[in-house]
């Protein structure tokens, strides 16, 4: 605990949360129902693209990994995280290079993020990524992943169905020109997607890395309208 508190003070990594099932409500204001889960959730907030934070996040993940943790939740769409999981088992970097190029124009398109993922593949090879954001890059990574599944005769699979759901989230988000409504919708969908991923891992402990706008236990979203993702998750769990 001392190490984590010091981290907040020194690096402004913003949030540490250990959550377990309790007598919290079964649904939130958006009707999102929690899944049974009795593991620990460690959430870290960041300013995207900051070198010292990215390097510290890798150190943290490596510590957790060496302690037996395998599930890393990230602020990426489901299908992007699935591509990363496929890449983790490949001998080359073709898949990762395509994913990285999809991030061009975003805060993730930098050498520090590139090295973060490459270091995970090298030093934490059993890492499983879980993407819980809405469908960013739905017309590139999203379509590529649907094609990948189709090529493996998985068009009727749960993976295909869930990918379509995340793509639809992205389409709705980017079509909405009302900034407040768009932000609120994203925050609820991030909670929904996080809960979905929790339902796939039993009671395994997890670490998550998210922008600080999503990760304060008592924060509202960045429009000041609704509780942010971590706030909502804390209420559910």
N, C-alpha and C positions, 0 to 999 in steps of 0.2 A: 504493500500500500504506500509506503514512504516513497518508493521509486516513482509510482504513478502520480502522486501528489506533486513531487518535485518536477516532474515532466510538465505538468500544467503550468506551474509557476515560471519555469525556465523557457519553455518553448511555445507557450500559449497554445497547446494542442487541444485545449478547451473542454474536453469532456471525458470522464471515465464513468462507466455505469456497469454495475453488476446486477442483473435482474433475474428473479425467479418467479415462478407462478405463485400467486397469492390469492387473496380474496378479491382481487380487482375485477372490474366488470368484464363480461364475456364479449361485449360489443362496444364500439366507439360511436361517435356522433354520425359517422358515415355508414353505420351498419356493418362495419368490418368485424368479423368474429375471430377471436384468437384461436389458435391451435394449441392443443396440449403440449406443453414444453416446460421442462424443469431444469434446463441447463443454465449456464451463466452467459450473459451478453456483455461484452466489453466494447463500447462505442467510443471512437475517437473522432473529434471534429478537427477540420483543417481549413486553412486557406489554400485553395488549389494552386498547384504549381510551385510551391515554395520549397526550395532544395532541402533546407535543414529539417523541415517537417517530413518530407518524403523519406529522407534518410533515417530519421528517427522511427518512422512507421515501419520501415523494413526491420530495424533492430528489434522493435517491439514484436512484430510478427514472428521473427526468428526465435525470440525467447518463448513465445507461446507455442510455436511449432515444436521446439525442442522439448517442451513440457507435455506434448501429446496432442495439441490442438491441430485441426486440419481444415476447418471451414472458415474462409475469409469472405465476409460480406462487403460488397463494394458498390459505389455509386455509378453503376453501369447498367444498361439494359440486360435482361435475361440472356438474350441471344449472344451478346458480346461476351459475357462471362462464360457461356458455353463454348464459344470459339476459343477462349483462353484455356479452358479445360482440355479441349482437344489438342491444342498446341502443346500443352504440358507433357503430352505423351508422344509427341512427334520428335524426330531427330533434327529437323530443320526449323527455321523461323518464318517460313512463308506465311502461315496463318497469322502469326503475331504481327508481322510487318503490314499485312493488309488491315488488321484492326487498328494499328497505330496510325496508319494513313487516314483512316476514317475520322480520327480525332483532330485532324488538321483544322485550325481555326478555333480550337477550344483550349482551355487551360491545361488540359492533359497532354497536349502536343509539345513535349519538351524532353530534353535528354534525361532529366532526373526521373520522370515517370517511366521512360523507356528502360532505364537501368533498374528501376524498382522491380518491374515485372521480369526482366532477364535474371536478376539476382534471385528472385523467388524460384524460378525454374531450376536454377543451378543449385541453390542451397536448401530449398524447401520443396522438393519435387513432388511430394504427395499432397500439396495444397489443392483444395477444391474451392474455386471461386463461385460466389453466388451474387448475381446481379439483381438489384431490386429497384432500379430506377425505371422511369417510363421509357418509351421507345424512341430514344434519340438515335439518329442515323438509321431510321427505319427503312429508308430507301436505298441504303447501301448494305450495312451489316445485316439488317433484318432480312432483306430479300436474299442475300447470300446464304444466310442460315436456313431459310426455307428451301432454297435450292439444294443445299447440302443434305437436308433431311429427305427431300424428295429423291435424291440420287441413291439414298440408302433404303428406299421403300418405307419411309417413316411418315408418309403424308397423313396417315390416320392415327398417329401417335399423340400422346399427351404433350410431348415436346413441341410438335407442330401446332397443336391447338393453343398452347400457352404462348408460343411465339406470335401467333396471330393476335392474341389478346394484347400483348405488349406493343406490337406495332400499332394497333388501334388506339392505345393510350397515347402514343406519340403523335399520331395524326390528329387526334382531338386537341392535344396540347398545342401543337403548332398552328392549328387552324383558329384557335381562340385568340382574338386580338385584345381581349380584356385582361389586362395584366394581373389584377387581383384574382379574378375567377380562375385564370390559368395557373397561378401559383397555388391556390387552394386545391384545385383538382390534382395537381402534381403531388402535393404533400399527402393527400389521402391515398393516392395510387401507390406512392412509395411505401406507405404503411401496409397496404394490402399486399404488395409484392414481397415485403419483408416477412410478413406473417406466412405467406405461401411458402417461401423458402425455409422458414423454421419448421414447417410441416414435413420437410423432406429429410431431416437429419436426426430424427429421434430426439435425444436429450443431450446431444453433443454441445460443448461450449463453443462459442464463436467470438471472433473479433470483427468489428466493422469499421470502415473508414468512410466518412461522409463530410461534406462541406459543413462548416459551423452553423449555417442557416438551418440545417436539418437536425442538428445533434445536441442542442441544449435541452436538458431534462425539464426545464421550466420555461423554455422559449416559446414565443409565437413564431409562425412562419415569417418569411422576410417581408410580407405585406402587413404584419401585425394583426392578422385576421383570425387565424385558427392556431391551435397548438401545433408545433412542428413535429416532424416524424418521431424523434426520440421522445418527446413529451407524450405523444399519443401511445407509443409503445410502452412507456413507463406506466401509463394508466391501465393498459390492457394486462401487463405482466407484473 
